[in-house]
């Protein structure tokens, strides 16, 4: 029985890369144009959301989302969520209508096909380089000035301990939000670690639950409020994950 399950999961995992890669190949000319200029990013974002939904539904997942506050489509936000799976990227794109740019680790550019457009559209950071981290703030400011939101997974990566509910947050998302006076939108993804973990022979189709919490305003906050804002978001998300995960 275990052999049959592992065989099924093997082909299911291979199917993931097919479902992820084929739409990119088919739409390659369009994507190439839409990623050639930053001013085309809102149009690219629409295509990216469509791509994310192909993967979600193509893999046999379905989304159940609770939105506790209606977001202003014409406003910039800092979106944050817990990070446990590659599916977090797709689910974030599925849930959020406001065009946003991911701030993510540069290692993902190594993924064939996906990495090419990831590099052209996201703000990449080398977490081992102070210079790289500082450049993130310059690029984020330019994108915010264009009316685009930002998305950061504040844990800084997938926790190595898969039993960890929520890893400690880095400062970057909260520093950016306060410096640019944009609201923080905490989000929780409950099932992604179970549905599609990094262990190759684990995971299964099914429900993907998410909650979008009311915004945390940053208006009139200063650098001295960064830690309290970070802790408030961490406490909210940690309690939710413990209660409903």
C-alpha positions as CSV (number, residue, x, y, z in Angstrom):
1,X,0.0,0.0,0.0
2,X,2.8,2.4,0.9
3,X,4.5,1.7,-2.5
4,X,1.2,2.5,-4.3
5,X,0.8,5.7,-2.4
6,X,4.4,6.8,-3.1
7,X,4.0,6.0,-6.8
8,X,0.8,8.1,-7.0
9,X,2.5,10.9,-5.1
10,X,5.5,10.7,-7.4
11,X,3.4,11.2,-10.5
12,X,1.3,13.9,-8.7
13,X,4.5,15.8,-8.0
14,X,5.7,15.5,-11.6
15,X,2.2,16.8,-12.6
16,X,2.8,19.9,-10.5
17,X,5.8,20.9,-12.5
18,X,3.9,20.3,-15.7
19,X,1.0,22.4,-14.6
20,X,3.4,25.1,-13.4
21,X,5.6,25.1,-16.5
22,X,3.4,24.5,-19.5
23,X,1.2,27.7,-19.1
24,X,4.4,29.7,-18.8
25,X,5.8,28.1,-22.0
26,X,2.5,28.7,-23.9
27,X,2.3,32.3,-22.7
28,X,6.0,33.0,-23.1
29,X,5.8,35.7,-25.7
30,X,3.1,37.6,-23.8
31,X,5.0,37.2,-20.5
32,X,8.2,38.4,-22.2
33,X,6.4,41.6,-23.3
34,X,4.7,42.2,-19.9
35,X,7.9,41.8,-18.0
36,X,9.9,44.1,-20.2
37,X,8.8,47.3,-18.5
38,X,7.7,47.9,-14.9
39,X,4.7,49.9,-16.2
40,X,3.3,46.7,-17.6
41,X,3.3,45.0,-14.2
42,X,-0.4,45.4,-13.4
43,X,-1.2,43.5,-16.6
44,X,1.4,40.9,-15.8
45,X,-0.2,40.5,-12.4
46,X,-3.5,39.6,-14.0
47,X,-1.8,36.8,-16.0
48,X,0.1,35.6,-12.9
49,X,-3.2,35.3,-10.9
50,X,-4.6,33.2,-13.8
51,X,-1.5,31.0,-13.8
52,X,-1.8,30.5,-10.0
53,X,-5.4,29.3,-10.3
54,X,-4.4,26.9,-13.0
55,X,-2.0,25.3,-10.6
56,X,-4.3,25.3,-7.6
57,X,-7.2,23.7,-9.4
58,X,-5.1,21.6,-11.7
59,X,-3.5,20.0,-8.6
60,X,-6.9,19.2,-7.1
61,X,-6.9,21.9,-4.4
62,X,-9.8,24.2,-3.6
63,X,-9.7,27.4,-1.6
64,X,-11.8,28.4,1.4
65,X,-11.0,31.9,2.4
66,X,-12.3,34.2,5.1
67,X,-11.8,37.9,4.5
68,X,-12.4,39.9,7.6
69,X,-11.9,43.3,5.9
70,X,-12.5,44.5,2.4
71,X,-9.3,46.0,0.9
72,X,-9.2,49.1,-1.2
73,X,-8.1,48.0,-4.7
74,X,-6.5,51.4,-5.4
75,X,-4.4,51.4,-2.2
76,X,-0.9,49.9,-1.5
77,X,-0.5,47.4,1.3
78,X,2.2,45.2,2.9
79,X,0.9,41.6,2.6
80,X,2.4,39.1,5.0
81,X,1.7,35.4,5.6
82,X,3.2,32.3,7.2
83,X,5.5,30.4,4.8
84,X,5.5,26.6,4.7
85,X,5.2,25.6,1.0
86,X,5.8,26.6,-2.6
87,X,2.0,26.8,-2.8
88,X,2.1,30.0,-0.6
89,X,3.1,31.9,-3.7
90,X,0.1,30.6,-5.7
91,X,-2.4,31.0,-2.9
92,X,-1.3,34.6,-2.2
93,X,-1.8,35.4,-5.9
94,X,-5.2,33.7,-5.9
95,X,-6.4,35.7,-2.9
96,X,-5.2,39.2,-3.5
97,X,-6.6,41.4,-6.3
98,X,-4.3,44.4,-5.5
99,X,-1.2,44.1,-7.8
100,X,1.8,43.3,-5.5
101,X,5.4,42.4,-5.9
102,X,7.0,39.6,-4.0
103,X,10.2,40.2,-2.0
104,X,11.9,36.8,-2.1
105,X,15.1,34.9,-1.8
106,X,17.3,34.9,-4.9
107,X,17.7,31.1,-4.8
108,X,14.3,30.6,-6.5
109,X,15.7,31.9,-9.8
110,X,17.3,28.5,-10.2
111,X,13.9,26.9,-10.8
112,X,13.6,26.2,-14.6
113,X,11.2,28.5,-16.5
114,X,9.6,29.9,-13.4
115,X,12.9,31.4,-12.2
116,X,13.3,33.4,-15.4
117,X,10.2,35.4,-14.8
118,X,10.6,35.4,-11.0
119,X,13.9,37.3,-11.5
120,X,12.3,39.8,-13.9
121,X,9.3,40.6,-11.7
122,X,10.2,40.1,-8.0
123,X,12.5,42.0,-5.7
124,X,15.3,39.6,-4.9
125,X,17.3,39.5,-1.7
126,X,20.4,37.8,-0.7
127,X,19.9,37.5,3.0
128,X,23.6,37.0,3.6
129,X,24.4,40.4,2.1
130,X,23.8,43.6,3.9
131,X,24.1,45.5,0.6
132,X,21.4,43.3,-1.0
133,X,19.1,43.9,2.0
134,X,19.5,47.6,1.7
135,X,18.9,47.6,-2.1
136,X,15.5,45.9,-1.4
137,X,14.3,49.0,0.3
138,X,15.3,51.2,-2.6
139,X,13.5,48.9,-5.1
140,X,10.5,48.6,-2.9
141,X,10.2,52.4,-2.6
142,X,10.2,52.7,-6.4
143,X,7.4,50.1,-6.8
144,X,5.3,51.6,-4.0
145,X,5.6,55.0,-5.8
146,X,4.1,53.2,-8.8
147,X,1.1,52.2,-6.7
148,X,2.1,48.6,-6.4
149,X,1.8,46.7,-3.1
150,X,4.5,44.5,-1.5
151,X,4.3,40.9,-0.3
152,X,6.9,39.5,2.2
153,X,6.9,36.2,4.1
154,X,8.4,37.6,7.3
155,X,9.8,34.3,8.6
156,X,12.5,34.8,5.9
157,X,12.1,31.3,4.4
158,X,10.6,27.9,5.0
159,X,11.5,26.8,8.6
160,X,13.8,23.8,8.7
161,X,11.8,22.3,11.5
162,X,8.5,21.3,9.9
163,X,6.9,20.9,13.3
164,X,7.4,24.6,14.0
165,X,4.0,26.5,14.0
166,X,5.5,29.8,13.1
167,X,9.1,30.9,13.0
168,X,10.3,34.3,14.4
169,X,9.7,37.2,12.1
170,X,12.4,39.3,10.4
171,X,12.2,43.1,10.6
172,X,12.1,43.9,6.9
173,X,8.3,43.9,6.2
174,X,7.6,46.1,9.2
175,X,10.4,48.5,8.6
176,X,9.2,49.0,5.0
177,X,5.5,49.4,6.0
178,X,6.4,52.0,8.6
179,X,8.8,53.9,6.4
180,X,6.2,54.1,3.6
181,X,3.2,54.4,5.9
182,X,1.3,51.6,4.3
183,X,-1.0,49.2,6.2
184,X,0.1,45.7,7.0
185,X,-2.3,42.9,6.0
186,X,-1.7,39.7,8.0
187,X,-2.8,36.5,6.4
188,X,-2.8,32.9,7.6
189,X,-2.5,29.8,5.4
190,X,-3.6,26.8,7.4
191,X,-3.2,23.8,5.1
192,X,-0.3,24.4,2.7
193,X,2.3,22.6,4.7
194,X,0.0,19.5,4.8
195,X,-1.2,19.8,1.2
196,X,2.2,20.4,-0.5
197,X,5.2,20.1,1.9
198,X,8.8,20.1,0.6
199,X,9.1,16.4,1.4
200,X,8.6,14.8,-2.0
201,X,6.5,11.8,-1.0
202,X,4.0,13.8,1.1
203,X,1.0,15.9,0.4
204,X,-2.4,15.4,-1.2
205,X,-5.2,17.3,-3.0
206,X,-7.9,18.9,-0.9
207,X,-9.0,22.1,0.9
208,X,-6.7,25.1,1.3
209,X,-8.0,27.4,4.0
210,X,-6.9,31.0,4.5
211,X,-7.9,34.0,6.6
212,X,-7.2,37.7,5.6
213,X,-7.2,39.7,8.8
214,X,-8.1,43.4,9.3
215,X,-5.2,45.7,8.4
216,X,-2.7,46.9,10.9
217,X,-2.4,50.7,10.3
218,X,1.1,52.3,10.3
219,X,0.0,55.9,10.0
220,X,2.0,58.0,12.5
221,X,4.1,55.0,13.6
222,X,7.9,55.5,13.7
223,X,11.0,53.4,13.7
224,X,10.6,52.9,17.5
225,X,7.2,51.1,16.8
226,X,8.7,48.5,14.5
227,X,9.1,45.8,17.1
228,X,5.7,46.2,18.6
229,X,4.1,46.1,15.2
230,X,6.0,42.9,14.4
231,X,5.1,41.3,17.7
232,X,1.4,42.2,17.3
233,X,1.3,40.5,13.8
234,X,3.3,37.5,15.1
235,X,1.0,37.0,18.1
236,X,-2.1,37.3,16.0
237,X,-1.0,34.7,13.4
238,X,0.6,32.3,15.9
239,X,-2.6,32.2,18.0
240,X,-4.7,31.6,14.9
241,X,-2.5,28.8,13.6
242,X,-2.4,27.1,17.0
243,X,-6.2,27.3,17.3
244,X,-7.3,26.2,13.8
245,X,-4.3,24.4,12.2
